[in-house]
Amino acid sequence: MKIVVTGAAGFIGSHLCEHLLASGDHEVIGVDAFVREELQIIGNKNIEGFYNHPNFQMITANILDIDWHKTLENADIVYHLAGIPGVRSSWGADFRSYVDTNILGTQRLLEACSSLALQKFVFASTSSVYGETTGQVSEDRKLAPLAPYGISKLTGEHLCRVYSDRVPIVILRYFTVYGPRQRSDMAFHRFIRQLLHNDPITLIGDGSQSRDFTYIKDCVEATAAIVNAANVIGETINIGGKERATVTNVIQSLELLTGKQANIIQSGMMHGEPMHTWADISKANKLLNYEPKISLMTGLAREVEYLSHYYK
Ligand SMILES: NC(=O)c1ccc[n+]([C@@H]2O[C@H](COP(=O)([O-])OP(=O)(O)OC[C@H]3O[C@@H](n4cnc5c(N)ncnc54)[C@H](O)[C@@H]3O)[C@@H](O)[C@H]2O)c1
């Protein structure tokens, strides 16, 4: 199949491309503008393992002004992962970039897809659309984002819905993804870097906030399973991980894995982030045969190993 992946140089997108290419069954077209400063340095590192793969083509372009007609020619599946992620930076003036990419960019891509004979259009959404919740959250839970980021992704979901009579949409809601290549603004990456450099750990909130943490390999297996899945068109599906933990638990595990003691400095309160997330993944299990396999300790060990080499 011919598969177009937007956000191909990013954390999740690069792992997805690698996974799709490894199957040997697909031609993969990656689209990315390397928008974050960090990606201009590490982006090439993300894609270096498959950049020269004979079935891969990288298009460096912004989703807002790319020639979609040409890029999408004969495409069977589109994975739309390009986005401006991150809750904290969505407050203030930076929201402009969230609106441009997450809303306008998504609409332009959907518009271009609406005249094609696509098999599936997969939109990467987020647990942030739920807001503050208690207990396990299924896909039909009330949606109440707490931050501008969640608003931009929920608007992306709504756009998918209004195009769904012409575009075969599938919405995936990812719950905090971690592992090698994780973005440097994400908590695990920051904690590991600080421990490796013997710097104080900057903790936002009091550490009792808990998350459903999804290891990248599990996330990508669920995402790639969409290719052959039946009965997924029009569905919204939670992709959560094997284990939940508090941020304090995670720091304790990282102390064990790095052999270093954390000097924790509280660096502000949470703003626009829920206290807890917990995915009900029974729908992913039923439709995608999804069962997350990687324990938090194993996943953290792999991220520590990756970042130890990266920061050498
Ligand atoms: N990482 C997570 O835990 C998580 C959780 C929920 C949802 N998501 C969603 O998954 C997707 C991927 O997240 P990630 O963590 O891999 O982020 P990332 O920043 O590593 O990847 C996003 C990629 O999109 C590209 N991009 C951004 N704007 C673009 C534009 N206008 N044109 C072309 N390329 C552009 C970036 O250069 C980047 O490579 C995002 O849509 C995000 O909202 C991620």
The ligand as an SDF file (V2000), in Angstrom:
LIG
                    3D

 44 48  0  0  0  0  0  0  0  0999 V2000
    3.6350   12.3090   22.3160 N   0  0  0  0  0  0  0  0  0  0  0  0
    2.4820   12.1540   22.9500 C   0  0  0  0  0  0  0  0  0  0  0  0
    2.4540   11.7110   24.1190 O   0  0  0  0  0  0  0  0  0  0  0  0
    1.1820   12.4790   22.2640 C   0  0  0  0  0  0  0  0  0  0  0  0
   -0.0010   12.2710   22.9970 C   0  0  0  0  0  0  0  0  0  0  0  0
   -1.2090   12.5710   22.3820 C   0  0  0  0  0  0  0  0  0  0  0  0
   -1.2570   13.0210   21.0690 C   0  0  0  0  0  0  0  0  0  0  0  0
   -0.0990   13.2350   20.3930 N   0  0  0  0  0  0  0  0  0  0  0  0
   -0.2000   13.7210   19.0140 C   0  0  0  0  0  0  0  0  0  0  0  0
    0.5820   12.8800   18.1970 O   0  0  0  0  0  0  0  0  0  0  0  0
    1.1980   13.6400   17.1550 C   0  0  0  0  0  0  0  0  0  0  0  0
    2.7020   13.4250   17.1690 C   0  0  0  0  0  0  0  0  0  0  0  0
    3.2080   13.8390   18.4380 O   0  0  0  0  0  0  0  0  0  0  0  0
    4.7740   13.7430   18.7840 P   0  0  0  0  0  0  0  0  0  0  0  0
    4.9040   13.6360   20.2430 O   0  0  0  0  0  0  0  0  0  0  0  0
    5.4130   12.7300   17.8930 O   0  0  0  0  0  0  0  0  0  0  0  0
    5.2370   15.2110   18.3700 O   0  0  0  0  0  0  0  0  0  0  0  0
    6.5080   15.6930   17.4960 P   0  0  0  0  0  0  0  0  0  0  0  0
    6.5840   17.1680   17.6680 O   0  0  0  0  0  0  0  0  0  0  0  0
    7.7020   14.8940   17.8210 O   0  0  0  0  0  0  0  0  0  0  0  0
    6.0310   15.3460   16.0150 O   0  0  0  0  0  0  0  0  0  0  0  0
    5.1830   16.2020   15.2720 C   0  0  0  0  0  0  0  0  0  0  0  0
    5.8470   16.4410   13.9430 C   0  0  0  0  0  0  0  0  0  0  0  0
    4.9900   17.2850   13.1640 O   0  0  0  0  0  0  0  0  0  0  0  0
    5.8070   18.1910   12.4360 C   0  0  0  0  0  0  0  0  0  0  0  0
    5.0240   19.3840   12.1140 N   0  0  0  0  0  0  0  0  0  0  0  0
    4.4420   20.2440   12.9880 C   0  0  0  0  0  0  0  0  0  0  0  0
    3.8090   21.2160   12.3170 N   0  0  0  0  0  0  0  0  0  0  0  0
    3.9900   20.9630   11.0030 C   0  0  0  0  0  0  0  0  0  0  0  0
    3.5680   21.6050    9.8240 C   0  0  0  0  0  0  0  0  0  0  0  0
    2.8370   22.7180    9.8620 N   0  0  0  0  0  0  0  0  0  0  0  0
    3.9300   21.0650    8.6360 N   0  0  0  0  0  0  0  0  0  0  0  0
    4.6760   19.9360    8.5650 C   0  0  0  0  0  0  0  0  0  0  0  0
    5.1130   19.2870    9.6710 N   0  0  0  0  0  0  0  0  0  0  0  0
    4.7690   19.7940   10.8680 C   0  0  0  0  0  0  0  0  0  0  0  0
    6.9670   18.4990   13.3670 C   0  0  0  0  0  0  0  0  0  0  0  0
    8.0950   18.9850   12.6480 O   0  0  0  0  0  0  0  0  0  0  0  0
    7.1890   17.1560   14.0340 C   0  0  0  0  0  0  0  0  0  0  0  0
    8.1800   16.3970   13.3640 O   0  0  0  0  0  0  0  0  0  0  0  0
    0.8030   15.0970   17.3680 C   0  0  0  0  0  0  0  0  0  0  0  0
   -0.2790   15.4030   16.5040 O   0  0  0  0  0  0  0  0  0  0  0  0
    0.3510   15.1340   18.8260 C   0  0  0  0  0  0  0  0  0  0  0  0
   -0.6280   16.1230   19.0380 O   0  0  0  0  0  0  0  0  0  0  0  0
    1.1160   12.9650   20.9650 C   0  0  0  0  0  0  0  0  0  0  0  0
  1  2  1  0
  2  3  2  0
  2  4  1  0
  4  5  1  0
  4 44  2  0
  5  6  2  0
  6  7  1  0
  7  8  2  0
  8  9  1  0
  8 44  1  0
  9 10  1  0
  9 42  1  0
 10 11  1  0
 11 12  1  0
 11 40  1  0
 12 13  1  0
 13 14  1  0
 14 15  2  0
 14 16  1  0
 14 17  1  0
 17 18  1  0
 18 19  2  0
 18 20  1  0
 18 21  1  0
 21 22  1  0
 22 23  1  0
 23 24  1  0
 23 38  1  0
 24 25  1  0
 25 26  1  0
 25 36  1  0
 26 27  1  0
 26 35  1  0
 27 28  2  0
 28 29  1  0
 29 30  1  0
 29 35  2  0
 30 31  1  0
 30 32  2  0
 32 33  1  0
 33 34  2  0
 34 35  1  0
 36 37  1  0
 36 38  1  0
 38 39  1  0
 40 41  1  0
 40 42  1  0
 42 43  1  0
M  CHG  2   8   1  16  -1
M  END
$$$$
